């Protein structure tokens, strides 16, 4: 038990850990500066905003816990760690980016109040399988000329699973991605030595890992993720088996309608006599 306690460290891909890291002002400042491609010293202030768009654990949607910050100039950055892929992910990201943008003004307010909004999705799954790029920025632009229309709305997508081992690490975003994708204390320590802000993230992770309440919260979240994955896997396998059975029944019925005898169907296809009888009864 002592060994387990000494070696235990939270993984940033578990969203409660990521949220805890981003609640540290220095960590948040360093990560946002990397995303904005600026010196952290130029990010003079980030203020956390409430994320009232959805409930928090244990009853919230799996893997969706946001960290929403406002910059000194009024620009907003919403960051999420997304652990599970689902079909509506693109639409949901656009919805929350748009909502963040429109919530800035009320009735009668001038449009000049609108500031830049960035939605950052850190994905622990592959979204763009047709290329090897692990980090991309998406803005509105003219489709014919490629000219940028506006920079007021921006999506940044970080795919942790596409990080190659031999990738150059002179890009600060890539360094952060390597830290966030880490699985062992040794990997975290290696990245901590490359940036004072990532080192602070590692120290914050150590502090959270040593806190009994935070650890229980983390382990409960891990269990919820495992349970969800088990349920989804079971549902997939059940649906697959049901689909196979339906196809077999359809094939048997077609052969019966074509004049084949039950004995011939069993001999030619390898299905059981019970399956043939079932198809005849439908």
N, C-alpha and C positions, 0 to 999 in steps of 0.2 A: 504494500500500500504506500509506504514511504517513497519507494522508487517511482510509483505511478504519479504521486503528487509532485515530485520534483521534476519529472519530465513532461508533465501535461502542459500543453499550450493551446490556446484557442486558435482555430483556423479562420482567417478573414472571409472565406467563402461562406461561412455560416453567418447569415445576415445580422444576427444580434451582435456578433463580434465586430462586423464591419461598421455597424451603427455606433457601437461603443468607441471605436477608433476615431470616427469622424466627429464625435462629440468632444474630442481633445482639440483645443484651438490651434495648437502648433501643427498637429497632424493634418487637420482640415486645411489649414493655410498652405502647407507644403503640397498636398495633393491637388488642391484647386489651382495653385500656381503652375503645377506641371500641366494640368489640363488646358490652362489658358496660355501656356508657353511663355510665361513671364517669370521674373525673379520673385521668389517668395517675399523679399523685402518690399516689393512694390504692392503686395496685397496687404494693405494696411489694416483692414478690418473685415471679418466675416461674422455675421450675426445669424444664429440658427433661427429658423422660422418653424412654427408648428406645422406638423404634417397631419392635417385633419381629413385627408382624403379617404382614409380607410382605418379600420381598427387595427390595433397592434396584437401581437401574439397573446394567448395561444389560438385565438379564433380568427385571425386575419388570413388572407390568401397566402398560400405557401410562397416563401422566398421573396415577399414584397414588403420591405421595410425601407422607407425613404429617409434620406438626410437632405434637408432643404436649407440652403444658406443664402443670405443676401450679402452682396458686396457693398463696399462703401459708396459706389456710384449708383446703387439701386438695382444693378443686374442680379438675377437670381440663378442659382445652380441647384438642380435637384439630382441627387445621386442615389442609385439603387444597386443592390447586389441581387441579381436574379439567378437562382440556382436551378430552376426547372423550366424547360422549354414548353411553350404551348402555342396553339395556332393563332390566338388573338394578340400575341405579344406586340406586333407592329402597330396595330390599331390602338392598343392601350397606351403605348409610349407616346403616340401622337396626341391622344386624348389628354394625358396629364401635362404634356408640354403646352398644349393649347389652353388648358384650364389655368395653368400657372401664369400664362401670358395675359389672359383676359381678366383674371382676378385683380390685376394691378389698378384698374380704373373702375370707378362707379358712375352712376348716372350723372351726366353733365360734365364729367371730367374731360379735359382735352387729351387728345391722342399723344401729345408730347410727354405725358407721364409714363408712357410705355417704355420699359427698359428691356434690355436683352435677357432672354431666358434660355438656359441650357439644360437639357435633360441628359444625364450621363447614365448609361446602362452598362454595368459590369456583368458580363454573362459567363456563367460557368458551364456553358454549352456552346455548340457551334451554330451560329445563325446563318452565316454566309459560307456555304460549303464549296462554292465555285471558285474561291481564290484563297490565298494563304495570308492575306492581310489580317493582322490581329487587332488593329486599332484604326478607326476611321471617324471622320467628321462629316456630318451631312447638313447642308443648308439649302435654302430655296435658291434656285438658279434658273436661267433661261435655258430651256432644253436644246434649242438650236445653237446658240452661241456659247453656252457654258458660263456666261457672265452672271455673277452673283446678283440676285435680286435684292436680298436683305440679309443682314446678319443678326437680326433681332430674334430669330428662332433657330435653334441649333440642337442637333442630336450628336452625341458622342457615344460610340459603341466600342467597348473593350471586350474582346473574346479571349478569355484566359486559356482556353484549351488549345488555342492555335499558336501559343508562344513556342517557337523553335528554340532548341538549346543553344544553337550557334548564332543567335540573333545579337547584333551589336547592342550594347547597353549604354550608349552615350545619350540616348533619348530618355529624359526623366520619366515620361509616362511609362515607358517600357520597364524601367526600374521599379516603379510602383506596381506594375502588373506582375512582375516577377515576385515581388513581396506578397501581393494579395493572393497569388496562386500557390504560395509556399505550403508545404505539407509537413515539414519537420523544423525543429528548433534550429538545426544547422543551416537550413536554407534562409530562415529569417535573420540569423546572425550574420550570414554572408552579405545579405542586402543591406542590413543595418549599417554596415561599415562603409557604405557608398554614399550616404546622405544623412545629414543630421535630422531631417524631417522623417525619413524612413526609420532611423534609429529611435526617434521618439515614438513612432508607431509600434515598434517592437517592444519598447519599454512599457507602453500603455497596454499592449497585449499581455505582457507578463503580469502587470498589475491586475488586470481583469481576471486572468487565469488563477491568480492567488486569492481572489475574493470568492468566498464560498457561495454567496448569494448569486453573484454573476455566473459562477460555474454551474450551479443548479439550473439557472435560466438557460444557459448555453446547451447543457445536456438535454433539457426538455425540448429545446428547439431541434436539436439533432434527432431526437426520437420522433418528433413530429414529421421531419423530413423523411426519415427511414420508413415510417408507417405509410406516408403518402406514396412513396415510391413502390412499396410492396403492394398497396391497393391498386395502383395504376398498372403494375406489372401483372397482377392477378386478373384484372379486368381485361387487359390486352390478350393474355393467354386464353381466357375464357371465350372472348369474342373470336379469336383465331380458331379455336376448336369448333365453335358453333358454326363458323363459316365453312370449315372443312366438311363438317357433317352435312350441311345444306347442299354443298357441291356434290357430295357422294350420293345423296338422295336424289338430286336432280339428274345425275348421270344414270342411276338405276332406273328411274322412271322413264327416261328417254329410251333406254335399251328395252324395257318392257313394252313400251309403245311401238318400238320397232320390230317386235315379234320375238325377241330373245327369251329363252326359257330361264327360270330362276337358276337352274343348274349351270347353264352356260354363263350367266352373269357372274356367279360365284367363281367359276373356273377361270374366266377371262380377266376379271378385275381384282380378285382377291378379297372382295367384300364378304361379310358373313351372311348366312341364310336369314338371320334375324333382321339385318338391314334390308334385305330384299323384301321380306314380309312386311316390314314397316312401310316401305315405299309403295307396295301394292295396296295397303290399307288407306293411304292418304288420298 
